[in-house]
């Protein structure tokens, strides 16, 4: 029997009679209490700050989109095609700005426990050893997918909004008759 087959043969599926003889998994509360006891209360919030930093991506995306849209509206009416391009530009800039942080965060996740560093230390190490290309490595597929998705989101949002306004006006006109 190989190590792989021994590993899979020890898996107990739900509803299996052997399941009751195996050790029960701890409950959510039990797991929380264990973390608090062993690592401290603040360990429960270890990933919150990195996640909050990534909130800046959509903030930048929408801010850039709205600023560009406002500038364009001063010249002419903004159409869904315009929103497509403005949404793409907003996402491209937002992702380009936040991508180094995503790189550092991803590397921190795969680092061995003895190699873990703070965000700024990791950022400096990558910059020193690999240069800016190390912070932006692999951005192509990510940014392509993100930009296309955002472009369609903004175009469809504006098209849907225009159709909603048109439908509301038609309903209002019928009520006046």
QUIPE-V696665 format. One record per helix or strand of 3 or more residues. SS is the DSSP state (H for helix, E for strand). FROM is the first residue (numbers start at 1). TO is the last residue. Records with the same first field share a line. If there is no record, write none. Layout:
BEGIN
SS = FROM-TO  FROM-TO
END
This chain:
BEGIN
H = 3-9  17-21  28-39  41-45  48-53  56-73  80-110  113-115  119-130  132-135  139-176
END
